[in-house]
Amino acid sequence: MTFIAENTFLWQKLAVQLSVNVTLDNAIQLLQQGVKILYIQFGLHTREENEHLLDMANQAIGTYALEMDLRKPAIGVACELSGRSCRLKYGRKWGPVEVTPGQRIYLTSDAKYEDKKSDSIIFVTNFEKLLTTLIPGDVLNINEMQLKVCKINGKYMQCCIINDSSSLCMFYPYDQIENISTDKSTKLSNINAQECLLALKKGCRYIVIPDVENHTMIHAVDELLQFNLKGDQTIRTIARLVTSASDNPCIKHNIQHVAGCVTQDADVVRQCKELCKAVLFEVSDIDQLPKEEIFRHVDVFITKPEIIEALKFRLRELNQTAMSTLKPSVYPLQLEQGQRVLCQCIEYASNNCKANAVIFCTPKSLCEAEKLSRRSLPCPVLVTTEDEDALYYLLLRKYCFPVFVCGAKSNRQLIKYATIYGRKFGFLKPGNFIVSGFGEHLVQGLEMRYVPDDFIVGAQ
């Protein structure tokens, strides 16, 4: 390829975690940098903060759509429920709690300390169960600090800091107690139910369920959403899996009930792809990218705002390296009946003709694009659609970039819109070679064309 556009080799989608430190301008800038999913972790914020983040995300998407002259931007909001993890919770505005080795503090489930800061008493979420299961002598880990349980009295647990270091240590709001067995109840807690309804009210498109042990919790969330959904709105559930496939034989059953999984386990990744589910991988440092056998299956990388540009650069490098090792797919040139023919023809063309992009404008584009997302391709796939549900579905898929169009259009118009989109968002440059596929009833085929240098990049 002689002319390489900026995002030609950026095949995975990017999701960025929002925090209370992110401003509206910051969020808009993230969208301008190519972020496709704004990710909010409910367990790290108060309800008021979560509402603010959701409103800000929606406002950022609306502003970005006006700036880019888009009828419907291919951007979604994902919300991760608090789950059943135990976290320190007190007024964020008061800053960290300072402690020293040997100091004694109280951890409590008493809600009156939930929004207060005290150097000796700290509220812990989902702590009621632990107060009945832990005993004196047990050791808890918070960040790099160890707390030994001294005594338990009702809603209060007295602990002693037993770190070897004599230096000052810090507890921060929403720090997690790490080495404990959380409540495995399959019932959806009131807090998580309220979070689901908040996400639904604010137009969230994806809900991430943490600490998934079995499919019962997934069903509980799905039932709540279905009962409260209005119109044709669709919310997809994603599971954050806490155990590997080898440790939990039911993991495959869990995967079947969700749209995708947040995971770093190779067996889970493999089963996700076997079941045609999206794979989301969390990266907080540029050096944490997975090995090649996992990397090539990841659809979405979840990361932090400060490393977004470095991550994009690294992904382009790795994708371009991977492309050089691809072997051309050998498919028969004659057409045959069945849904796979268009997929096979376009994959053959993109591999052997070295296309810069593939454009789909066919009633079966959703199905065929999904199949392409499971293969190894050397270029992005621009998929035209007038279905919002299809747009958010494809947003979780590697290679597939949905282009929203309104009303019935001819194939020529759809190809034009997709080409405009490719030019506008860095997938195509003048002189690039594209392959477009079409198919209606028994007439299926493909077209090959160049992007003209006098092409007017207008509104979608």
N, C-alpha and C positions, 0 to 999 in steps of 0.2 A: 504494500500500500504506500503510494507516494505521498499522499496528503493525509496526515493524521490529525484528526480533530481532538480537542482537549479531553473529551470523555469517551473516546472510542474504546479504550481499554478499561473503563470503569463499569464493570458488569454487575457488581453487587450493589444492593441498596444500603444506604446509610441511615441509621437511627441515632439520635443524640439525646442524652439524658438531660432534662431540664431541672434546674434547681432554683431556689429563691434568689440566687445571685444573678440569674439571667434576666436581662431587661428585654423589653419589646424590640428595641433596635438590635439587640444581640440575636434574638430569635429570627428576625427577618434576615439578618446577615447569614445565619446558618442555612436558611432556605436558599439564599442566593449562592451559597457554596455547594448546593446539590443535595442537602439533607432531604430525605423523603418521608421520614417518620419522626415526629416529636414524641419523646418517651418520658413519661412521668411516673415516678415511683411513689405511690401513695403512702407507703410505710415510712417515708423519710420526711413527711410534712404533716402539718395540722390540716384539718378540713378546710379552714379558711385559706391556707396557703395552696392547697390542691385546687380549690375553686379559682384562685387567682392565676395559677399556672395554666389551667384549662382555658380560661378566658383569654389570657395572653397568647396562648398557642393558636386559638381560633382567630384572634385579631391579626396575628402575624401572617397566618395563611391567607386571610382576606386581603391584607395590604399587599402581600406578595403577588396575589392573583391580579390585582389592579395594576401593579407596576409592570408585570409581564404580559398583561392583556390576555389573560386566560379565563375562559368561561368556568372551567372546573379544574383546578390544579391537582395533579396526582401526588397529593401529600396527605398523610394520615396522622392521627394522634393515637398513641398506645398508652394505656394505663395499667400499671402493675399493682395488684391489690396488696394490702398489708400482709396478708397471710397470717400465720400463727407464730412467727418469730418473736422473740422477746427483745425489745429495744428500750434503751433509756429514753425518757421523754420528759422534757421540762422546757421552760421558756427559752426559745432560741436567742432572743435579744440579749439575754444575760451572759452569753458566751459559755466557755467550758467550765467544768468543775475541776478544781485543782486538788490533787490528792498526793500523799507521800507514803512510801512503804511503812507499814505498821499502823497506819491510820485505820480507824473503824468507821464504816458508813452503813446506812440502812437502805436496802432496796425494798420497795413496797408496791402493792397493787392498789393502794388507797388513792382514789381518783382526785382527792383534794390537792395532791402534790403534782398533778399532771401538767399544769401550766405555771408551776412555780420553780424557782431555783433555790436549792439549799445545799450547803456544803456537806451535810450529814444525812439527808434523806432524798432519795431519787426514785421517781415513779418509773415502773417498768411495764410495758404493754404485754398482754397475754401472760401475766405472771401468776395468776391464781392457781393453775395446775401445779406449777413448780413448787409453790409453797407447801404443797402436800406430798411431794415426791422427793425433794432434796432433804438431806439430813446434815447435821453438823459434821464438819470434816470434808465435805464435798468441795471441789474447787471449780470456780467459774472463770472463763476467759473473756475479757473485753479488750479488743485490739491486742496489744502485747502485754496487758496487765492481768495478773491472777488475783482472784478474790477467794479467800477461804471462808466457807460458811461457819459462823460461830454459833448462832442460835436462831430459832424461828419462833415468832410469837404472833399468831393471828395473821394479819396482813403485812407483817414486817419481818424482814430477814436481816440480821446483823452479819456483816462480812468484814474481813480484815484484808488489807492490801498486803500481799506477801512477795512482791517483786524483790529480786536480789539487788537491783539498782537502788541507790539512795537518792536519785534525782527526782525532781518533781514530775508527776504524771498528770495527764489530762483525760477527763471524760467529756465527750461531746454529745449534744442532742442527737438521738437516734442511733447511737452506737449499739451494735448488736451483741448479745450474749451468745457466744459461738459454740461452745462444746456441750450443749444440752440437747436432750430429746424433747422436741416440741410436741404439743398436743396433736394427736393424730385423729381427732374426731372428724367424721365425715360431714358434720353439719356445718352449714355456712354461717359464720358468726355475724352478729348484727353490724359490726363495724365493716366487714367485707361486703355485706349486703348494701349498706348505705353507700359504700364506695362504688359499687356496680351501678346503682341508680344515679349517682352523681355523674359518672362517666357517660351513661346513657343520655342524661339530660343535656350534657355539654357537647354531644355529637362525636364522642370518641368512637373509633372504628375497630380498635383491637383491645381486648382485655387479657392481661397476662396473669395467670394463676400460679402463685409460687407454692413451693413445698408440696407438689402433687405426689401423693402416695398411691392413690387409686382413682378410678374414673368417677366415683360417686361425687367427689367435689366438683369435677367438671360438669356433671349433669346438674348439680345444684345451681351452679352459675348460669348454665344454659337455660334452665327452667325459669329462673328469676328474670333473665333478659327477655325471653320469649313472652312472658306474661306482661311485661311492661313496654315492649317494643310498640312503636306507632308506625302505621303505614308500611312501606316496603323497606324500612331501614334494616340493615344487617350489621351485627357486631360479631367479629370472629374471636374465638378464644384461643389463646396460646398458652402452653404449659411450660413452666420452668421446672425441669426435672431435677430432683435432689439425689436420686440414686441412678446407678448405671444399669444398663440392660442385663448385665450378668448378675447383679445383686437383686433385681426385682423381675421375676418372670412375667409379671403382669404389665410390664412397661409397654409392650407392643399394643396391648389393649387400650392403654391410656392414650398412646399416640394416635390411634384410630379416631378418637373423639375430639381432636383439636385440629386447628388449621396449621399449626407448626409448634416447634419446641425451642426454647432457649436452653442450650446445652453445650457442654464441652467434651462430652463423652463420645468416643468413636463409634461404639456399638449403637448408641441412640441415634447418631447422625446417619449411620447406615440404614437403620430401620425406618427413619423418617423418609429417606429417599426411596426405599422400597415401597412405602405407602404413599408416596408422592406428597409429602408434607414439607412445609418450609422449615429451614434450619436457620436459627438466629444465634449469633455468637457474640459474647460480650468481651470487649477489649478496652481496658482502662490505660494500657501502656502500649506503645507501638511495638515493643519487643514481645508482646503476648500473642501475636498472631499464631494460629494453629499450624500444625504440620501439613504438608501437601495433601495427604490422604483425607484430611478433614477440610482444609481450606477450599478445595475444589468443589465441595458440596454446600458451602455456606451461601445462603441467599441474602441475609441481612447482617451487617455488623453494627452492634450497639456500642456506642463510644461516648466520650466526653467532648464538650465543645473545644477545649484547648488543644486537642490533638487531631482535629478533623482534617486539616490540610495535610499534615504528615501522613495520616492514614490513607487519604486519597492517593497521594504520591506513591506510597508503598504498594497499594492495591494495583495501581496501573502497572508498576514494575513486575509484580508477580503474575498478573494476568497476561502481560505481553510475553513473559518467559514461558508461561504455560502454553500459549498459542503456538510457540515455535516447536513444541514437542507433539502437537496434534497430528495425527495421521488422517489424511483425507478419507472421508466415508465413501465407500464404493457402493452405489445404489444403481439398480437398473434404470435406464433412461425411459423405458416405456412406462406409460401410466397404467395404473391398475385400480380397480374399484376398492372403496374402503376409506376410512377416515385418515389413514396414515399416509396416503399418497402425497398430499400437499406438504406435509411435514418432511417427508423423505426428499422430495424434489428440492425444497428450499434449503434443507441442510446440505444437500449435495452441491447446490449452487454456491452457498456461502463458504463452504470449505474449499471447493475446487476452483471457484472463480475469484476468491479473495475479496469478497464484498465487504464494504465498510459498515453496512447495516442491512438488516432484513426488515421489510415492512409487511405487516399482515393486515389485510382488509377483507375479511371473509366472515360469514356467519359463524363459522366454526373456529374463529381465531383464538377464542379463549381456550378451547380444548387443545388445539395444536400448539399454542404458545406454552401451555403447561408442559406438554411433552418435550418441547425444546429446552425448557428450563432444567430438565433432568439430564441433558446431554452436555457434551463439551463443544462449545461453539467459539468461533474466533471474532464475534462481533455482537453488538447489541441488537435486540429485536424490538421494533417500534410497533405497537399493537393499537389500531384504532378501535374505539368502542364508544357507544352511547349509553352503556349500562354502568351506573355508578358501582353496583356490586362487583362487576367484573373489574372495574378500575382498582378497587381496594384489594381484590383478590390477587391481581397481577402485581400489586405493589410489594407483595411478599416474595416475589419470584426473581431469582437471578436471571440476568439477560433481558427480561421482559419489561419494557417501559410503556405504560398505557398512555394513549393520546385520546383525550375525551373530545367527542364530536357530537353535535346536536342535529337530529333530524336525518332522514334518509339521504345518503350521498352516493354519487357514482364512484366507481373504483378510482377513476382519474382524480376526483376531488379528494378522496380519502388519502391517496398517495401524496397529493400535494400538501394536505394538512400535516401528514406525518413527516414529510421532508422539511416543512417549515419548522416543525417542532425539533427535528434533529439539528437543523441549523441554529435555532435559537438557544438550545441547551447543550451545545458542544459535542453532539454525536456525529455531525456531518460537516464537511467543508465543500466549497465548490470544487468540482472535479472528482469527488468521491463516487464510487460505484455502489449502487444499491440493488437489491433483489426484492421484488414485491410479489406477493402471492395472492391469488383470488380463487374463489370457488363457490359456485351456486349450482345446486342440483347435481347434474352429471358433468358439468363443465368446470374443469379445474385446470389451473396452469400457473405460470410464473412469468414475470417480466424482468428484464435487466435494463438498467438505465443509469446515466450519470447525473449528478447534481450540477445544474448549469451555474456558471459564475454570475449570471445576471438575474438570478432568482431573487424575487422580492420577498424578504422575510417580514411578512405582515402579521396581523393578528390571527390567532387560531380560529 
